[in-house]
Amino acid sequence: MPGVSSGLNSGLAMGISGPRSRPFSPARLSGLALWLDPSQGITLNSGAVSQWDDKSGNGNDAAQATAANQPLYKTAPDGINSAPALLFDGANDNLAVPANAPLADQFAGGGTRIFVYQGAGNGGTQVVRSGGGSDIIMRGAASAESLGFRSFRATTNGDWRVNIFDAGGAPNIIVITYDSDNVANDPAVRVNGVDTAIIGVTAPVGAALADNGNRLLGAASLSFAGRLGCNLEYDRILLVSEIAQVERYLANIYGISI
């Protein structure tokens, strides 16, 4: 039938095909409570960041009204492997996320934090981010760095540490999953797609302290010196396959091998 043949050929010429899969987005995974992406939602004040908008839809925007405490905004070639990033000065730069219900008690029953950072290798103790009933702390020089996770408890805070050997201050994708409901739980930490052994443990004692949902990137003292990329939080422990999806997504953006 000539008419049918002509229609099929026309359809093929126009490139008609079956449904295509959508590109991955962190928002496709349920439980997304916070998504700070330095490629979007940045409010600048003379090259510094006064506000970083939350892409999760929960309104957890990070802001800093004091100009002297605002991190610098860096793009190619000065970001993280040329991708946009925020540069914290190690003195007093910080951005605050106010208390908000979607972030409150995030680790109760299990939660996941994922972020990209590149330390400046200044040494000492630096607070990368705090809030959520916990701190994430970087210690040491870039060539022999450790990353600590602290859970605030009624009697004794829990402290866990992983070694990160990134000579030259290489960027890292960090994934932390934790359930604060059981005092016997340890967090699980992945660095650039690899499960990383926990060392230097101080066992927590007592109930986890309540978390009202506030967050602080950097700190007013012991502040982080280096660059921060994407920050993501989920109010559940992601499946290993889901974590791998997010890691591949971030690795592609920041040129990090996993």
Helices and strands as residue ranges (DSSP letters): H 2-13, G 26-28, E 32-36, E 42-45, E 48-52, E 62-63, G 67-69, E 72-74, E 85-89, E 94-97, G 101-103, E 111-119, E 125-131, E 134-139, G 142-144, E 145-151, E 158-164, E 172-178, E 188-191, E 194-196, E 199-202, E 215-218, E 225-234, H 240-254
